[in-house]
Amino acid sequence: MKIIIQKITKRKFFRADFDNDSRYNKLDWNSDIPLGIAAACSNMLGNYIGSGLVMTKGSQIAKPLIITMLALLLAKIILGF
């Protein structure tokens, strides 16, 4: 296992994740925490609304939404965005 980890960490693209530059390793309490709280609240609200819609209206909403999302994902993959 140790050999595998050493091989992975020697690659250039992986080394950038362990950059020791202190500018990027600091937590900005003025912007990071409020944004994280807002993202968490939005996520919970979206999950609550989405699960409620699926439970009440079922396939009327879920099936077209899934087909639309799959079509958009396919278009993104084909066009290379």
N, CA, C and O atoms as a CHARMM CRD file, in Angstrom:
* protein
*
  324
    1    1 MET  N      0.82700  -1.19100   0.00000 PROA 1      0.00000
    2    1 MET  CA     0.00000   0.00000   0.00000 PROA 1      0.00000
    3    1 MET  C      0.87300   1.25800   0.00000 PROA 1      0.00000
    4    1 MET  O      0.55600   2.24000  -0.67000 PROA 1      0.00000
    5    2 LYS  N      1.96400   1.22000   0.74900 PROA 2      0.00000
    6    2 LYS  CA     2.84400   2.37700   0.83500 PROA 2      0.00000
    7    2 LYS  C      3.46800   2.69600  -0.52500 PROA 2      0.00000
    8    2 LYS  O      3.65400   3.86700  -0.85600 PROA 2      0.00000
    9    3 ILE  N      3.78500   1.69000  -1.30000 PROA 3      0.00000
   10    3 ILE  CA     4.37100   1.89300  -2.62400 PROA 3      0.00000
   11    3 ILE  C      3.36400   2.55700  -3.55400 PROA 3      0.00000
   12    3 ILE  O      3.72900   3.43400  -4.33700 PROA 3      0.00000
   13    4 ILE  N      2.11200   2.15200  -3.47600 PROA 4      0.00000
   14    4 ILE  CA     1.07000   2.74500  -4.31800 PROA 4      0.00000
   15    4 ILE  C      0.90000   4.21600  -3.98200 PROA 4      0.00000
   16    4 ILE  O      0.78800   5.04900  -4.88200 PROA 4      0.00000
   17    5 ILE  N      0.88000   4.54500  -2.70100 PROA 5      0.00000
   18    5 ILE  CA     0.73200   5.94400  -2.29300 PROA 5      0.00000
   19    5 ILE  C      1.92100   6.77000  -2.76000 PROA 5      0.00000
   20    5 ILE  O      1.74700   7.90900  -3.19400 PROA 5      0.00000
   21    6 GLN  N      3.12200   6.21700  -2.67800 PROA 6      0.00000
   22    6 GLN  CA     4.29800   6.94200  -3.13700 PROA 6      0.00000
   23    6 GLN  C      4.24600   7.19400  -4.63900 PROA 6      0.00000
   24    6 GLN  O      4.64100   8.26600  -5.09600 PROA 6      0.00000
   25    7 LYS  N      3.76400   6.22400  -5.41300 PROA 7      0.00000
   26    7 LYS  CA     3.66500   6.41700  -6.85700 PROA 7      0.00000
   27    7 LYS  C      2.63800   7.48500  -7.19800 PROA 7      0.00000
   28    7 LYS  O      2.84700   8.28100  -8.11300 PROA 7      0.00000
   29    8 ILE  N      1.54000   7.50700  -6.47300 PROA 8      0.00000
   30    8 ILE  CA     0.50100   8.49900  -6.74700 PROA 8      0.00000
   31    8 ILE  C      0.98400   9.89700  -6.40500 PROA 8      0.00000
   32    8 ILE  O      0.74700  10.83800  -7.16200 PROA 8      0.00000
   33    9 THR  N      1.65900  10.04400  -5.26900 PROA 9      0.00000
   34    9 THR  CA     2.07500  11.38000  -4.83800 PROA 9      0.00000
   35    9 THR  C      3.22400  11.93500  -5.66700 PROA 9      0.00000
   36    9 THR  O      3.47900  13.13800  -5.60600 PROA 9      0.00000
   37   10 LYS  N      3.92400  11.11700  -6.43400 PROA 10     0.00000
   38   10 LYS  CA     5.01400  11.61400  -7.27100 PROA 10     0.00000
   39   10 LYS  C      4.51000  12.23500  -8.57200 PROA 10     0.00000
   40   10 LYS  O      5.27000  12.91800  -9.25900 PROA 10     0.00000
   41   11 ARG  N      3.26800  12.01600  -8.91300 PROA 11     0.00000
   42   11 ARG  CA     2.74100  12.57900 -10.16000 PROA 11     0.00000
   43   11 ARG  C      2.55700  14.08400 -10.02000 PROA 11     0.00000
   44   11 ARG  O      2.26200  14.58000  -8.93300 PROA 11     0.00000
   45   12 LYS  N      2.72800  14.80200 -11.11000 PROA 12     0.00000
   46   12 LYS  CA     2.69200  16.26200 -11.07700 PROA 12     0.00000
   47   12 LYS  C      1.30500  16.80500 -10.74700 PROA 12     0.00000
   48   12 LYS  O      1.17900  17.76500  -9.98700 PROA 12     0.00000
   49   13 PHE  N      0.26200  16.19300 -11.31400 PROA 13     0.00000
   50   13 PHE  CA    -1.07100  16.73200 -11.09100 PROA 13     0.00000
   51   13 PHE  C     -1.50900  16.54400  -9.64300 PROA 13     0.00000
   52   13 PHE  O     -2.31700  17.32700  -9.14300 PROA 13     0.00000
   53   14 PHE  N     -1.00500  15.54700  -8.97400 PROA 14     0.00000
   54   14 PHE  CA    -1.38700  15.28500  -7.58700 PROA 14     0.00000
   55   14 PHE  C     -0.58800  16.15800  -6.62600 PROA 14     0.00000
   56   14 PHE  O     -1.07500  16.49700  -5.54700 PROA 14     0.00000
   57   15 ARG  N      0.62200  16.52100  -7.00500 PROA 15     0.00000
   58   15 ARG  CA     1.48500  17.30100  -6.14600 PROA 15     0.00000
   59   15 ARG  C      0.91500  18.69100  -5.88500 PROA 15     0.00000
   60   15 ARG  O      1.18600  19.27100  -4.83400 PROA 15     0.00000
   61   16 ALA  N      0.14800  19.23000  -6.79600 PROA 16     0.00000
   62   16 ALA  CA    -0.41900  20.56800  -6.63200 PROA 16     0.00000
   63   16 ALA  C     -1.39400  20.63300  -5.46600 PROA 16     0.00000
   64   16 ALA  O     -1.59600  21.70600  -4.89700 PROA 16     0.00000
   65   17 ASP  N     -2.00300  19.51000  -5.09800 PROA 17     0.00000
   66   17 ASP  CA    -2.93100  19.50600  -3.97900 PROA 17     0.00000
   67   17 ASP  C     -2.22700  19.71300  -2.63900 PROA 17     0.00000
   68   17 ASP  O     -2.85000  20.14800  -1.67000 PROA 17     0.00000
   69   18 PHE  N     -0.94400  19.40600  -2.58200 PROA 18     0.00000
   70   18 PHE  CA    -0.20000  19.53400  -1.34000 PROA 18     0.00000
   71   18 PHE  C      0.72500  20.73200  -1.36400 PROA 18     0.00000
   72   18 PHE  O      1.81100  20.69400  -0.78500 PROA 18     0.00000
   73   19 ASP  N      0.30600  21.79300  -2.02800 PROA 19     0.00000
   74   19 ASP  CA     1.11700  23.00200  -2.09600 PROA 19     0.00000
   75   19 ASP  C      1.20100  23.61900  -0.70200 PROA 19     0.00000
   76   19 ASP  O      0.18700  23.73100  -0.01400 PROA 19     0.00000
   77   20 ASN  N      2.38300  24.01200  -0.28600 PROA 20     0.00000
   78   20 ASN  CA     2.58100  24.54900   1.05600 PROA 20     0.00000
   79   20 ASN  C      2.43300  26.06200   1.11900 PROA 20     0.00000
   80   20 ASN  O      2.80000  26.67300   2.12300 PROA 20     0.00000
   81   21 ASP  N      1.91200  26.66900   0.08300 PROA 21     0.00000
   82   21 ASP  CA     1.72700  28.11200   0.07800 PROA 21     0.00000
   83   21 ASP  C      0.64900  28.46800   1.09700 PROA 21     0.00000
   84   21 ASP  O     -0.48500  28.00400   0.98800 PROA 21     0.00000
   85   22 SER  N      0.99300  29.28100   2.07700 PROA 22     0.00000
   86   22 SER  CA     0.07200  29.55500   3.18300 PROA 22     0.00000
   87   22 SER  C     -1.12800  30.39400   2.76900 PROA 22     0.00000
   88   22 SER  O     -2.12100  30.44300   3.49500 PROA 22     0.00000
   89   23 ARG  N     -1.05700  31.06000   1.60700 PROA 23     0.00000
   90   23 ARG  CA    -2.21500  31.85700   1.17000 PROA 23     0.00000
   91   23 ARG  C     -3.42300  30.98100   0.92500 PROA 23     0.00000
   92   23 ARG  O     -4.55500  31.39700   1.17300 PROA 23     0.00000
   93   24 TYR  N     -3.19500  29.77400   0.44200 PROA 24     0.00000
   94   24 TYR  CA    -4.30500  28.91500   0.05200 PROA 24     0.00000
   95   24 TYR  C     -4.74200  27.97400   1.16300 PROA 24     0.00000
   96   24 TYR  O     -5.76800  27.30700   1.02400 PROA 24     0.00000
   97   25 ASN  N     -4.00800  27.90000   2.24800 PROA 25     0.00000
   98   25 ASN  CA    -4.33700  26.97100   3.31400 PROA 25     0.00000
   99   25 ASN  C     -5.06700  27.62700   4.47900 PROA 25     0.00000
  100   25 ASN  O     -5.43100  26.94700   5.43900 PROA 25     0.00000
  101   26 LYS  N     -5.28400  28.92100   4.41000 PROA 26     0.00000
  102   26 LYS  CA    -5.95600  29.61400   5.50000 PROA 26     0.00000
  103   26 LYS  C     -7.47100  29.59000   5.29300 PROA 26     0.00000
  104   26 LYS  O     -7.95800  29.64500   4.16400 PROA 26     0.00000
  105   27 LEU  N     -8.19700  29.50800   6.39200 PROA 27     0.00000
  106   27 LEU  CA    -9.65000  29.55200   6.36100 PROA 27     0.00000
  107   27 LEU  C    -10.08000  30.99600   6.57600 PROA 27     0.00000
  108   27 LEU  O     -9.74000  31.60100   7.59300 PROA 27     0.00000
  109   28 ASP  N    -10.81400  31.54400   5.63700 PROA 28     0.00000
  110   28 ASP  CA   -11.29000  32.91700   5.74300 PROA 28     0.00000
  111   28 ASP  C    -12.64900  32.91000   6.43100 PROA 28     0.00000
  112   28 ASP  O    -13.66200  32.59300   5.80800 PROA 28     0.00000
  113   29 TRP  N    -12.67200  33.25500   7.69800 PROA 29     0.00000
  114   29 TRP  CA   -13.89900  33.18000   8.48600 PROA 29     0.00000
  115   29 TRP  C    -14.94800  34.18500   8.02400 PROA 29     0.00000
  116   29 TRP  O    -16.13400  33.99500   8.29300 PROA 29     0.00000
  117   30 ASN  N    -14.54100  35.24400   7.34000 PROA 30     0.00000
  118   30 ASN  CA   -15.49300  36.25500   6.90700 PROA 30     0.00000
  119   30 ASN  C    -16.27600  35.84900   5.66700 PROA 30     0.00000
  120   30 ASN  O    -17.38200  36.34300   5.44900 PROA 30     0.00000
  121   31 SER  N    -15.71900  34.95600   4.85000 PROA 31     0.00000
  122   31 SER  CA   -16.44200  34.58100   3.63500 PROA 31     0.00000
  123   31 SER  C    -16.71300  33.09300   3.54000 PROA 31     0.00000
  124   31 SER  O    -17.76500  32.70400   3.03200 PROA 31     0.00000
  125   32 ASP  N    -15.80800  32.24200   4.00800 PROA 32     0.00000
  126   32 ASP  CA   -15.98600  30.80400   3.84000 PROA 32     0.00000
  127   32 ASP  C    -17.11300  30.24200   4.69800 PROA 32     0.00000
  128   32 ASP  O    -17.91800  29.45000   4.20700 PROA 32     0.00000
  129   33 ILE  N    -17.18700  30.62800   5.95000 PROA 33     0.00000
  130   33 ILE  CA   -18.19100  30.07100   6.85200 PROA 33     0.00000
  131   33 ILE  C    -19.60300  30.51200   6.46200 PROA 33     0.00000
  132   33 ILE  O    -20.48400  29.65500   6.38600 PROA 33     0.00000
  133   34 PRO  N    -19.87300  31.81000   6.20700 PROA 34     0.00000
  134   34 PRO  CA   -21.22700  32.18300   5.77800 PROA 34     0.00000
  135   34 PRO  C    -21.63500  31.53100   4.45700 PROA 34     0.00000
  136   34 PRO  O    -22.79200  31.14200   4.29200 PROA 34     0.00000
  137   35 LEU  N    -20.70000  31.40700   3.51700 PROA 35     0.00000
  138   35 LEU  CA   -21.02700  30.74000   2.26500 PROA 35     0.00000
  139   35 LEU  C    -21.32700  29.26700   2.48600 PROA 35     0.00000
  140   35 LEU  O    -22.22900  28.71600   1.85300 PROA 35     0.00000
  141   36 GLY  N    -20.58900  28.62900   3.36900 PROA 36     0.00000
  142   36 GLY  CA   -20.84300  27.22900   3.68700 PROA 36     0.00000
  143   36 GLY  C    -22.18500  27.02800   4.34800 PROA 36     0.00000
  144   36 GLY  O    -22.89200  26.07000   4.03700 PROA 36     0.00000
  145   37 ILE  N    -22.54700  27.91500   5.25600 PROA 37     0.00000
  146   37 ILE  CA   -23.85200  27.82100   5.92800 PROA 37     0.00000
  147   37 ILE  C    -24.97800  28.05800   4.92500 PROA 37     0.00000
  148   37 ILE  O    -25.98700  27.35400   4.95100 PROA 37     0.00000
  149   38 ALA  N    -24.81500  29.04400   4.04300 PROA 38     0.00000
  150   38 ALA  CA   -25.83800  29.31100   3.02800 PROA 38     0.00000
  151   38 ALA  C    -25.97600  28.13100   2.07800 PROA 38     0.00000
  152   38 ALA  O    -27.09100  27.77000   1.70100 PROA 38     0.00000
  153   39 ALA  N    -24.86600  27.52700   1.68800 PROA 39     0.00000
  154   39 ALA  CA   -24.92000  26.36300   0.79700 PROA 39     0.00000
  155   39 ALA  C    -25.59900  25.18200   1.47900 PROA 39     0.00000
  156   39 ALA  O    -26.38100  24.47200   0.84800 PROA 39     0.00000
  157   40 ALA  N    -25.31200  24.96700   2.74800 PROA 40     0.00000
  158   40 ALA  CA   -25.93300  23.86500   3.47800 PROA 40     0.00000
  159   40 ALA  C    -27.43900  24.07600   3.62500 PROA 40     0.00000
  160   40 ALA  O    -28.21700  23.13700   3.46100 PROA 40     0.00000
  161   41 CYS  N    -27.84900  25.30200   3.93400 PROA 41     0.00000
  162   41 CYS  CA   -29.28700  25.59400   4.07200 PROA 41     0.00000
  163   41 CYS  C    -30.00500  25.44300   2.73800 PROA 41     0.00000
  164   41 CYS  O    -31.11100  24.90500   2.68500 PROA 41     0.00000
  165   42 SER  N    -29.38300  25.91600   1.65800 PROA 42     0.00000
  166   42 SER  CA   -29.98700  25.77500   0.33200 PROA 42     0.00000
  167   42 SER  C    -30.10900  24.30800  -0.05500 PROA 42     0.00000
  168   42 SER  O    -31.10500  23.89900  -0.65300 PROA 42     0.00000
  169   43 ASN  N    -29.10700  23.52600   0.28200 PROA 43     0.00000
  170   43 ASN  CA   -29.13100  22.10100  -0.01400 PROA 43     0.00000
  171   43 ASN  C    -30.26600  21.41500   0.74100 PROA 43     0.00000
  172   43 ASN  O    -31.00000  20.61500   0.16100 PROA 43     0.00000
  173   44 MET  N    -30.41400  21.71900   2.02100 PROA 44     0.00000
  174   44 MET  CA   -31.48400  21.10000   2.81500 PROA 44     0.00000
  175   44 MET  C    -32.86100  21.51000   2.30800 PROA 44     0.00000
  176   44 MET  O    -33.76900  20.68300   2.23200 PROA 44     0.00000
  177   45 LEU  N    -33.01800  22.78800   1.96100 PROA 45     0.00000
  178   45 LEU  CA   -34.29900  23.26700   1.45200 PROA 45     0.00000
  179   45 LEU  C    -34.64200  22.61600   0.11100 PROA 45     0.00000
  180   45 LEU  O    -35.78300  22.20900  -0.10800 PROA 45     0.00000
  181   46 GLY  N    -33.66800  22.51700  -0.77400 PROA 46     0.00000
  182   46 GLY  CA   -33.89800  21.87300  -2.05900 PROA 46     0.00000
  183   46 GLY  C    -34.24600  20.40400  -1.91600 PROA 46     0.00000
  184   46 GLY  O    -35.11400  19.89600  -2.62600 PROA 46     0.00000
  185   47 ASN  N    -33.57100  19.71800  -1.00000 PROA 47     0.00000
  186   47 ASN  CA   -33.89000  18.31000  -0.75900 PROA 47     0.00000
  187   47 ASN  C    -35.28800  18.14500  -0.19300 PROA 47     0.00000
  188   47 ASN  O    -36.01500  17.22700  -0.57500 PROA 47     0.00000
  189   48 TYR  N    -35.66400  19.02700   0.71300 PROA 48     0.00000
  190   48 TYR  CA   -36.99800  18.96000   1.32400 PROA 48     0.00000
  191   48 TYR  C    -38.09300  19.20300   0.28100 PROA 48     0.00000
  192   48 TYR  O    -39.07800  18.46800   0.22600 PROA 48     0.00000
  193   49 ILE  N    -37.91300  20.23700  -0.54400 PROA 49     0.00000
  194   49 ILE  CA   -38.90700  20.55200  -1.58000 PROA 49     0.00000
  195   49 ILE  C    -38.94900  19.45100  -2.62700 PROA 49     0.00000
  196   49 ILE  O    -40.03000  19.03200  -3.04200 PROA 49     0.00000
  197   50 GLY  N    -37.78200  18.97800  -3.06200 PROA 50     0.00000
  198   50 GLY  CA   -37.73000  17.93500  -4.08000 PROA 50     0.00000
  199   50 GLY  C    -38.35500  16.64000  -3.62200 PROA 50     0.00000
  200   50 GLY  O    -39.09400  16.00900  -4.37800 PROA 50     0.00000
  201   51 SER  N    -38.07300  16.23100  -2.40100 PROA 51     0.00000
  202   51 SER  CA   -38.65700  14.98700  -1.91200 PROA 51     0.00000
  203   51 SER  C    -40.16200  15.12900  -1.71900 PROA 51     0.00000
  204   51 SER  O    -40.90900  14.17300  -1.92600 PROA 51     0.00000
  205   52 GLY  N    -40.60400  16.30900  -1.32600 PROA 52     0.00000
  206   52 GLY  CA   -42.05200  16.53300  -1.18800 PROA 52     0.00000
  207   52 GLY  C    -42.76400  16.46300  -2.53000 PROA 52     0.00000
  208   52 GLY  O    -43.85100  15.89400  -2.63000 PROA 52     0.00000
  209   53 LEU  N    -42.15100  17.04500  -3.57100 PROA 53     0.00000
  210   53 LEU  CA   -42.75900  16.98000  -4.89800 PROA 53     0.00000
  211   53 LEU  C    -42.82100  15.55100  -5.42900 PROA 53     0.00000
  212   53 LEU  O    -43.81700  15.15200  -6.03300 PROA 53     0.00000
  213   54 VAL  N    -41.77900  14.79600  -5.20800 PROA 54     0.00000
  214   54 VAL  CA   -41.76500  13.41500  -5.69200 PROA 54     0.00000
  215   54 VAL  C    -42.79000  12.57600  -4.94100 PROA 54     0.00000
  216   54 VAL  O    -43.43600  11.71400  -5.53500 PROA 54     0.00000
  217   55 MET  N    -42.94300  12.81400  -3.65900 PROA 55     0.00000
  218   55 MET  CA   -43.90000  12.02900  -2.88100 PROA 55     0.00000
  219   55 MET  C    -45.34700  12.36700  -3.24200 PROA 55     0.00000
  220   55 MET  O    -46.20900  11.48900  -3.22200 PROA 55     0.00000
  221   56 THR  N    -45.62100  13.63400  -3.57200 PROA 56     0.00000
  222   56 THR  CA   -47.00900  14.00400  -3.86700 PROA 56     0.00000
  223   56 THR  C    -47.36300  13.80700  -5.33600 PROA 56     0.00000
  224   56 THR  O    -48.43100  13.27800  -5.64300 PROA 56     0.00000
  225   57 LYS  N    -46.48700  14.22400  -6.25000 PROA 57     0.00000
  226   57 LYS  CA   -46.82200  14.16700  -7.66800 PROA 57     0.00000
  227   57 LYS  C    -46.11600  13.03700  -8.41100 PROA 57     0.00000
  228   57 LYS  O    -46.44100  12.75100  -9.56300 PROA 57     0.00000
  229   58 GLY  N    -45.16500  12.40600  -7.76500 PROA 58     0.00000
  230   58 GLY  CA   -44.52900  11.21000  -8.29000 PROA 58     0.00000
  231   58 GLY  C    -43.94900  11.33700  -9.68000 PROA 58     0.00000
  232   58 GLY  O    -43.09700  12.18600  -9.93800 PROA 58     0.00000
  233   59 SER  N    -44.42200  10.48000 -10.57800 PROA 59     0.00000
  234   59 SER  CA   -43.82900  10.39100 -11.91600 PROA 59     0.00000
  235   59 SER  C    -44.17600  11.58300 -12.80000 PROA 59     0.00000
  236   59 SER  O    -43.53600  11.76700 -13.83500 PROA 59     0.00000
  237   60 GLN  N    -45.14500  12.38300 -12.44100 PROA 60     0.00000
  238   60 GLN  CA   -45.47000  13.56600 -13.24100 PROA 60     0.00000
  239   60 GLN  C    -44.30500  14.55200 -13.25000 PROA 60     0.00000
  240   60 GLN  O    -44.09100  15.24700 -14.24300 PROA 60     0.00000
  241   61 ILE  N    -43.56300  14.61700 -12.16600 PROA 61     0.00000
  242   61 ILE  CA   -42.44200  15.54500 -12.07900 PROA 61     0.00000
  243   61 ILE  C    -41.11300  14.82200 -12.23100 PROA 61     0.00000
  244   61 ILE  O    -40.21800  15.31100 -12.92100 PROA 61     0.00000
  245   62 ALA  N    -40.97400  13.67400 -11.60000 PROA 62     0.00000
  246   62 ALA  CA   -39.67800  12.99800 -11.55300 PROA 62     0.00000
  247   62 ALA  C    -39.22300  12.50400 -12.91900 PROA 62     0.00000
  248   62 ALA  O    -38.06800  12.71100 -13.29200 PROA 62     0.00000
  249   63 LYS  N    -40.10300  11.85700 -13.67000 PROA 63     0.00000
  250   63 LYS  CA   -39.69200  11.26800 -14.95200 PROA 63     0.00000
  251   63 LYS  C    -39.24900  12.32100 -15.96500 PROA 63     0.00000
  252   63 LYS  O    -38.17400  12.16200 -16.54300 PROA 63     0.00000
  253   64 PRO  N    -40.01800  13.39600 -16.21700 PROA 64     0.00000
  254   64 PRO  CA   -39.53100  14.42300 -17.15300 PROA 64     0.00000
  255   64 PRO  C    -38.26200  15.12600 -16.67200 PROA 64     0.00000
  256   64 PRO  O    -37.40800  15.49800 -17.47700 PROA 64     0.00000
  257   65 LEU  N    -38.14500  15.30500 -15.36600 PROA 65     0.00000
  258   65 LEU  CA   -36.95700  15.96100 -14.83300 PROA 65     0.00000
  259   65 LEU  C    -35.71700  15.10000 -15.02900 PROA 65     0.00000
  260   65 LEU  O    -34.66000  15.61400 -15.39400 PROA 65     0.00000
  261   66 ILE  N    -35.83300  13.80300 -14.79100 PROA 66     0.00000
  262   66 ILE  CA   -34.69900  12.90400 -14.98900 PROA 66     0.00000
  263   66 ILE  C    -34.30500  12.85100 -16.45800 PROA 66     0.00000
  264   66 ILE  O    -33.11600  12.86600 -16.77600 PROA 66     0.00000
  265   67 ILE  N    -35.28300  12.78900 -17.35800 PROA 67     0.00000
  266   67 ILE  CA   -34.98500  12.74900 -18.79300 PROA 67     0.00000
  267   67 ILE  C    -34.31700  14.04900 -19.23600 PROA 67     0.00000
  268   67 ILE  O    -33.37900  14.02300 -20.03300 PROA 67     0.00000
  269   68 THR  N    -34.79300  15.18000 -18.72500 PROA 68     0.00000
  270   68 THR  CA   -34.19000  16.47300 -19.06400 PROA 68     0.00000
  271   68 THR  C    -32.74800  16.55700 -18.57100 PROA 68     0.00000
  272   68 THR  O    -31.86600  16.99900 -19.30800 PROA 68     0.00000
  273   69 MET  N    -32.50400  16.13800 -17.33300 PROA 69     0.00000
  274   69 MET  CA   -31.14500  16.18200 -16.78600 PROA 69     0.00000
  275   69 MET  C    -30.20400  15.24500 -17.54400 PROA 69     0.00000
  276   69 MET  O    -29.04900  15.59500 -17.78900 PROA 69     0.00000
  277   70 LEU  N    -30.68300  14.06900 -17.91400 PROA 70     0.00000
  278   70 LEU  CA   -29.84900  13.15300 -18.68500 PROA 70     0.00000
  279   70 LEU  C    -29.53800  13.71600 -20.07300 PROA 70     0.00000
  280   70 LEU  O    -28.42800  13.54600 -20.57800 PROA 70     0.00000
  281   71 ALA  N    -30.51200  14.38400 -20.68700 PROA 71     0.00000
  282   71 ALA  CA   -30.27800  14.99400 -21.99500 PROA 71     0.00000
  283   71 ALA  C    -29.25000  16.11900 -21.89100 PROA 71     0.00000
  284   71 ALA  O    -28.37700  16.24300 -22.75000 PROA 71     0.00000
  285   72 LEU  N    -29.35100  16.93700 -20.84700 PROA 72     0.00000
  286   72 LEU  CA   -28.37600  18.01200 -20.65500 PROA 72     0.00000
  287   72 LEU  C    -26.97800  17.46300 -20.37700 PROA 72     0.00000
  288   72 LEU  O    -25.98800  18.00200 -20.87100 PROA 72     0.00000
  289   73 LEU  N    -26.89700  16.39400 -19.58700 PROA 73     0.00000
  290   73 LEU  CA   -25.60700  15.77700 -19.31200 PROA 73     0.00000
  291   73 LEU  C    -25.00900  15.17900 -20.57900 PROA 73     0.00000
  292   73 LEU  O    -23.80600  15.29700 -20.80800 PROA 73     0.00000
  293   74 LEU  N    -25.82700  14.54400 -21.39800 PROA 74     0.00000
  294   74 LEU  CA   -25.34900  13.98700 -22.65700 PROA 74     0.00000
  295   74 LEU  C    -24.84600  15.08700 -23.58300 PROA 74     0.00000
  296   74 LEU  O    -23.80600  14.93400 -24.22400 PROA 74     0.00000
  297   75 ALA  N    -25.58700  16.20500 -23.65600 PROA 75     0.00000
  298   75 ALA  CA   -25.15700  17.33300 -24.48600 PROA 75     0.00000
  299   75 ALA  C    -23.83100  17.90600 -23.98000 PROA 75     0.00000
  300   75 ALA  O    -22.96200  18.26300 -24.77500 PROA 75     0.00000
  301   76 LYS  N    -23.68100  17.99000 -22.66800 PROA 76     0.00000
  302   76 LYS  CA   -22.43500  18.49100 -22.09700 PROA 76     0.00000
  303   76 LYS  C    -21.26200  17.57900 -22.43500 PROA 76     0.00000
  304   76 LYS  O    -20.17500  18.05600 -22.76200 PROA 76     0.00000
  305   77 ILE  N    -21.47800  16.28800 -22.35900 PROA 77     0.00000
  306   77 ILE  CA   -20.40700  15.34000 -22.67900 PROA 77     0.00000
  307   77 ILE  C    -20.04500  15.39700 -24.15400 PROA 77     0.00000
  308   77 ILE  O    -18.86600  15.38700 -24.50700 PROA 77     0.00000
  309   78 ILE  N    -21.05000  15.45600 -25.01400 PROA 78     0.00000
  310   78 ILE  CA   -20.79300  15.48000 -26.45800 PROA 78     0.00000
  311   78 ILE  C    -20.10700  16.77400 -26.88000 PROA 78     0.00000
  312   78 ILE  O    -19.16800  16.75300 -27.67500 PROA 78     0.00000
  313   79 LEU  N    -20.57800  17.89800 -26.34800 PROA 79     0.00000
  314   79 LEU  CA   -20.00100  19.18800 -26.74400 PROA 79     0.00000
  315   79 LEU  C    -18.69000  19.49500 -26.02300 PROA 79     0.00000
  316   79 LEU  O    -17.94500  20.37600 -26.45000 PROA 79     0.00000
  317   80 GLY  N    -18.40500  18.79000 -24.95300 PROA 80     0.00000
  318   80 GLY  CA   -17.13300  18.94100 -24.26000 PROA 80     0.00000
  319   80 GLY  C    -17.02300  20.16600 -23.38000 PROA 80     0.00000
  320   80 GLY  O    -15.94000  20.74200 -23.27200 PROA 80     0.00000
  321   81 PHE  N    -18.09500  20.58200 -22.75300 PROA 81     0.00000
  322   81 PHE  CA   -18.02900  21.74200 -21.85200 PROA 81     0.00000
  323   81 PHE  C    -17.31300  21.37200 -20.59900 PROA 81     0.00000
  324   81 PHE  O    -17.15200  22.20900 -19.71100 PROA 81     0.00000
